[in-house]
Amino acid sequence: MTSEPLFPLAATATTESGLIVPADTGILRVATYNIHKGVQGLGPTRRLEIHNLGLAVEQLDADIVCLQEVRKMNRREANYFENWPQVGQAEYLAPEGYEAIYHTNAYTRDGEHGNALLSRWPVRDIKHLDVSDHRFEQRGLLHAEVMFQGRSVHTVVVHLGLIAGSRVRQIQQLHQFIEREVPPGAPVVVAGDFNDWGNHIKRMLAGFGMYEYDGDSSTFTYPSRLPLAQLDHVYVRGLEPMSLQVPQGRIWWRMSDHLPLIAEFKL
């Protein structure tokens, strides 16, 4: 992967670590990305993509990066790949100067994986909620209060279930969690892989006062080789949706079965 920007960035300044930041300091840039545990393919032909993903996350140039299917460790893959990172994937993927927050959702015979949040801004008040709906799928919500330019933005990373009924119940749990943990009127971001091929979850969230930027077919994220649906979303409350984009091209669809989604909001 090239280190040059892979899509246009509206920016005029850089951070101490050399990352470009938006020219408008009131714009919050949020990315969500299901990284497929850093490995693509099956069996002996599978390939390790975590190193390319590290470069990709930096290219997203987001204030907040919400990641799903992030491995903390996996003994089988660590033994198979000679260059498997010596640290957890969340820590490995965090660009210089970012804070990495991770919490396990699922435990397997060889390791564990879950959701992660990478933030360019200070993070506090980290919480996790187990929203597993049945024994075949282990799911969780990762919450963190991000101090964006000194203002509190409550961010929740989600990866909902594959069964429609499970997703409905998980959204209800999400709503209860926000009502319980987030002060009324505080800005909220909910981002991740919603696994919803229709608009039911979107309508549910609208009923809770949460909305996203209305894009078009160019914001389809799954499957990455030939995107047919937008399974990945960034919903907000108390922020104004400004734009939505999905990077395209072979260099992106090789890294995961999802494409990343980048959304911008005005405070």
Secondary structure, 3 states (H helix, E strand, C coil): CCCCCCCCCCEEEECCCCCEEECCCCEEEEEEEECHHHEECCHHHCEECHHHHHHHHHHHCCCEEEEEEEEEEEHHHHHHCCCCCCCCHHHHHCCCCCEEEEEEEEECCCEEEEEEEEECCCEEEEEEEECCCECCECCEEEEEEEEECCEEEEEEEEECCCCHHHHHHHHHHHHHHHHHHCCCCCCEEEEEECCCCCCHHHHHHHHCCCECCCCCHHHCCECCCCCCECCEEEEEECCEEEEEECCCCHHHHCCCCCCCEEEEEEC
